[in-house]
């Protein structure tokens, strides 16, 4: 049986989710009491950004109470030229809005589900220490909002995603993003920061088949995606949307992998990562060519853009890059440095060697 994007399926899944919520309440699993607020902390509204933008680094040296408000929206958007898809989003984009907090912050998280949604949604933040990463506290019906509070205990770059059943379908439709918990001492300064997140998409039509494409459950289960893309669509980081920097600038990329299935082999053609904070943690490797990012995982890569050029971001499982869409461009402008890279110096024919044994 194929899963088609239809109001009938939406109503069926919505009814099942609603029945689950009602049964949970009658089973005595009512909404827990709100934890005591950290009244002594200064209150700050979080600045959320859409990909590939990143909120400014945190300069304060003490914890705060950070208010995060995020709306979940279901909307038709471009997947490839001539191809649209009904994405389920955090903040109206795929990936969802970038969230930046500091280790030790108390985060008051308000989640809204748009009135136009057909599905219930929630959020599981891998940065949360607590049941379901927040999913248990944020079962959110269309037209409703929920709220919970957590303390950011561990620094790192973490994935968040929807964890409403069927979880794989919600993630496959684009419900994922990144939350950065900066260490208490902050991050070393760089010139540019970018937000890049890979995802694999499963459509009933073949790659490039035009029109509004429904989600294919069969392809998702078989792990045979039609598209593997950065930031939600083919070409999202090319042309006028290419990432831009200048030669000599130090660049930091916050890279995530929403999955739901594939592991990413993230690589920038023509660059070497000076540092890679593997799996979004505190330790780093130096002088890395390609880094693995698991589904539901992340990495922070840093490098200096020494010379100008168009540097290609790829998943080095290379058919994904050139046939399924996992390709972006970092456009670096500036003066050439032939002592580092000379470009082509000649193209000439060379004499053919005589066959072996001939005189």
N, C-alpha and C positions, 0 to 999 in steps of 0.2 A: 504494500500500500504506500502511495506517495503522500507526503504531508504538503498540502497546498495552502497558500496564504489566502484564507477565506474567513469571513465572519463566522461561519459555522465552527471552524476549528477554534477560533478565538473564544467564542461563547462556551465551547466545551471545556477548554483549558481553564477559562476564567471561572466557570461553575465549579470545576474540581478544586481549584485553589480556594474559592470562597467556602466550599464545604469543609475543606481542611481547616481553615481558620475558625469556623464555627465549632467544629468538633474539638479543636484545641482548647477553646474557651470553656466548653462544657466539661472537658477533662480536667479542668482546674489549672490550665496553663494560661491564666490571664496575664495581661501586661504587667510587668514588674514595676515596682515603685521607682521613680526617678532617683538616681543617686544624688547625694548632697552636692550642691554646687560649690566650686572653689571660689568663694566670695572674695577672698583676699587677692585674687589674681586680676591683673588688668584684662579688660575684655577687648578682643580684636576681631574684626570681621575678616575672614579669609578672602584673599584675592585668588579667584579661579581663572585659569586661562585655557583657551582652546588650542589644540595642536596646530603647528609645532611650537607654539609659544610656551614659555615657562615663567611663572611668577618670579619677581625679583628675589634675590637671596635675603635671608633673614639676618638682620644686623643686631637685634636685641640680644642681651646676654642673660636674660632671666625668662622663666616660663610665663605663659599667658593662658587665658581662657580663649580659645579660638572658636569662632562660630562659623560653621560650614553649612551652606544651604545649597542643595543640588536637586535639580528637577529631572525626572526620567520622562523622555519623550519618544514616542514611536512615530517615525516619519519616513517617507519615501525620499531617497537621495541617490545620487549617481554612484554606481559601482565601477563602471567602465564606460567608454564612449558608446552611447546608445543603449546602455544597460542601466536600469534602476533596480533598487532593492528596498524593501521595507525594513529599515534598520531600527533596532531598539537601542536607545542611547541614554547615557548619563550626560545631561547638559546640552543635548542636541547635536553632539559630534561623536565620531568614532575615530580614535578612542575618546573616552569621556574627559571631562575637564581635569587639568592637572591640579593637584592639591599639594600645598607646601606648608609644613608645620615644623616645630622644633621639638627635639627630645625633651620630655618633661612637661610639655603642654597638655592641658586638659581640653579635649576637643568635644564641643557640643555639636552633634551632627544631626541636621534636619533634612529628611529625604521627602521629596514630593513626587507624586505620580500624576502626570498631566490628565486633565479631565477627558482628553481625546483618546487616551490609551484604552486598548482592549484587554490588556493583561495586567495582573498584579505583578509587582516587582519588589525586590529588596536589594541589600548590598552586603557583600562580604569583603571587608578590607583586611588584607593580609597583615597590615600594620597593627591590628587590634588584638589584644590579649583578652579573650572573653568568648562566650559561646557563639559559634557560627561566625566569628569575626564581625558581628553586628547584624548578621542575617536574621537571627532569631528575634531581634528587637525591631526589625524594620519591614515586616510584612505590610506592604502598602497597596491598598486598593486604588483603582483609578479615581482621581479627584480627591484623594486623601493625602495626608502627610503624617510621617512618624518621626520620632526623635529619640536618640540615645546619646550617652556620653561615654568617652573612653579617655584613658591617659596614654600618651605616646611614650612608651617605655624604651623601645629599642630603635636606634638610628638605622636608616637604610632606605632603599628604594623598593617600594612594595606595590604589587598589583592589587586592584580592587575589581570586583565583578559582581554581577547578579547571581544569586544562588537560589532563585525560586525554581521549583520543579516545573518542567524538566530543565535542570540546570544547563545541560549541554546546549539546548536550543537557545536559551537566553544569551549564553556566551557567544554562540555561533552567529547570532544576529547583531553582535557588536557591543554588548554590554560589558565593557571593561575599560580600565584606565589605570593611572599611576598616582600614588601618593608618596611624597618624599618626606621622611622624617630626618631633618638635619641634625647632626650631632651637636652637643651643647657648645662646642668650640666653633661651630660653623664649618663651611666648606672653603677650601682655598679659592681665591678669586680667579676667574677666567674672563675672557672677553665676550664669548658667546655661549649661550646654553640653548639646546634644542630638545624637543619632545618627539620621539619617534616610537611607534608601537606597531608591531606586526600582528596580522590576524589572517586566518584561513576561512574562506566562505564557500558554501555548498548550495548550488542553484540547480533547479530542475533542468534548465537549459544548459547547453554546453558553453564553454568559455566563448564570450563574444556574441552569443545569441541575444538579439535586441529585445527591448521591452522590459516590463516589470517582471522580474524573476522571483518565483517563490523559493523558499527554503526546501532543500531535499534532505529528509531524515535519512534515507537510505545511503546517500553519499557521505553524510556526516558519520554514520555508524561505520561505514567502510573506510573512513579517513581518506577519501579521494576528493580533495577540494578542486573546484573549478578556478578559484582565484586565491592567490596568496599575496597580500598587499601590505604596504605601509600606510598608516593613518587613514584607513577606511576605504580607499579606492585606488584603482589603477591610475598612476600619474599624479597622485596627491602631492608628491614632492618633486615634480619635474616642471619644466617650462617656467611660467611666471611664478609658480609655487615652489621653485627650487629653494633650498636653504642657501643663505648668502653670508659670506664672510670675507675678510681681507687677509692677504698674505701677512704672516707674522702673528696673527691672532691665535690665542689658545682657545680651544673649543671643547665643550663638555656636552655629551649627548646622553640624555636619560632614555634608555632603550628598554621597551617592554615587549612581551609576547603574550597576547591575549589567548592565542590558540584558536579554537579549543583543543586541537589535536597535535599540530606539528611543532617540532623543536626547530628553532631558528639558528642558522649559522651566519651570524651577523658580521659583515665585512665592508670596508670602504676601499674601493679599488684605487690604488695610488697613494694610500696613507698607511701608516703603522700606528697602532694605538700606543701612546706612551704609557698609559695606565688603563687597566680594566679592573673595575671593582666587580668581581664575578658574583653573579646571582644577586646583585644589589646590596651586598654586604659591606663590611668595614675593611676587609683586606683586599689588596690589589696585586695583580701581576703586571709586569712591565714588558714593553716591546712585544705586543701581541698582534698577530695578523688577523685572526678570525676568532670570535668568541661564541660559545654555545649559550643559548638562552632558552630554557625549558618553557613549555606551555605553562602559563601562570607564573612566570618568573621575569627577571629583569637583569640589567647590567648597566653600569655607568662607564662610559668610555671617554677618555681625554686624549687629545693630541694637539700639536701645534701645526697650523696650516703654513708650512714653510714656503710653498711656491704656489703661484696661481694655476687655475685649471678647473675643469669640471670633474669632480670626484664622485664616483658612482657608489651609492649605498645599495647593497644587495644581500639577499639571503643566498649564501654560497652553495646551497643545494640548488645548483645554477639554473635548472629548468624552471624553477619557481620564479627566478628573476626575469628571464627573457621570454617566458611563455605564459606566466600566470600573474605577473604584475609586481613582484617584490623587488622594486627598483626605485631609487630616488637619486637626486643630484644635489651635491653640495658645490655651489658655484663660488670659487675663491678668486677675487680680483687683486691685482697688484703687479709690481715689477717682477719680470722674469729673473731667475737666479741660475744662470747656466752652470755655475759651479756645483749646484745640487742636481739640476736636471736640464739637459741640453736641448730636448726635443729632437726631431729628426735632423740628422746632419747630411745624409745623402741617400739617394736611391739609385743605384747603378747596377748594370748587369755585370756578372762576374764570369770569367772564362770557364767553360765546361771542362772538367778533368778528363784526360785520356783514359780509356778503359784499362783496367788492371791487366798487366802482361803485354800490353802493346808497346811498340817502339816508335 
